[in-house]
Each structure stands twice: as C-alpha cells, then as structure tokens.
C-alpha cells in the first residue's frame, strides 16, 4: 500500500471521528436536549454516523475531488 493511500485513509478515519462527533452531539442536543441518558445516546449516534460516513468518504471522496479539480481548472 502506498504512503499516499495510507495518508488518505488515515485522514478519512480522523475526519470521520471529528465530524460525526460534532454533528451527532449538536443535533442530539438540539433535538432531544440534555438528560441523564445524553452521553449514551450521543455515543450510539456517533458510532452509527461513523459507520455510515467512513465508506462515504472513502468511496465518494475521490469522485468529488476529481469533480472539483475539473471545475477549478
């Protein structure tokens, strides 16, 4: 596996953790509010979001990057 591919995968994994964590926290807080069960619900939502977003980043990301390159040039 090339170093370039390893970097892309590492970036996708880390970006997925950060973005799904922030988004799941904010949306849960806005829609449900804070309660005694908030942390457990947030972690569950975070995991579900992460499992969905990582394949999306890895599969759709390269296509979007190529599209942006074509539009910008």
C-alpha positions in Angstrom: 0.0 0.0 0.0 1.4 3.4 -1.0 2.1 6.1 1.5 -0.3 8.4 -0.4 -3.1 5.9 0.1 -2.3 5.4 3.7 -2.5 9.1 4.3 -5.9 9.3 2.6 -7.3 6.5 4.7 -5.8 8.0 7.9 -7.3 11.4 7.0 -10.7 9.8 6.3 -10.7 8.0 9.6 -9.8 11.0 11.6 -12.0 13.4 9.8 -14.9 10.9 10.3 -14.3 10.9 14.0 -14.2 14.6 14.3 -17.2 15.5 12.0 -19.5 12.7 13.2 -18.7 13.5 16.8 -19.5 17.2 16.4 -22.6 16.8 14.3 -24.1 14.0 16.4 -23.5 16.0 19.6 -25.1 19.2 18.2 -28.1 17.5 16.6 -28.8 15.4 19.6 -28.6 18.4 21.9 -30.9 20.4 19.7 -33.5 17.7 19.1 -33.5 15.8 22.3 -31.8 18.1 24.8 -29.5 17.2 27.7 -30.6 14.4 30.0 -29.1 11.6 32.1 -29.1 9.4 29.0 -27.5 12.0 26.8 -24.0 10.6 26.8 -25.1 7.1 26.0 -27.4 8.3 23.2 -24.7 10.5 21.8 -22.1 7.7 21.7 -24.6 5.4 20.0 -25.4 8.2 17.4 -21.7 8.8 16.9 -21.0 5.2 16.2 -23.8 4.9 13.7 -22.8 8.1 12.0 -19.2 7.0 11.8 -20.0 3.6 10.3 -22.0 5.4 7.6 -19.6 8.3 6.9 -16.3 6.4 6.6 -17.4 4.4 3.5 -18.9 7.5 2.1 -15.7 9.5 2.5 -13.6 6.7 1.0 -16.0 6.0 -1.9 -17.4 9.4 -2.7 -14.4 11.5 -1.7 -12.2 10.6 -4.7 -15.0 11.3 -7.1 -15.8 14.7 -5.5 -12.1 15.6 -5.5 -11.9 14.9 -9.3 -15.0 16.9 -9.9 -13.6 19.9 -8.0 -10.3 19.6 -10.0 -12.3 19.7 -13.3 -14.4 22.7 -12.1 -11.5 24.7 -10.8 -9.3 24.2 -13.9 
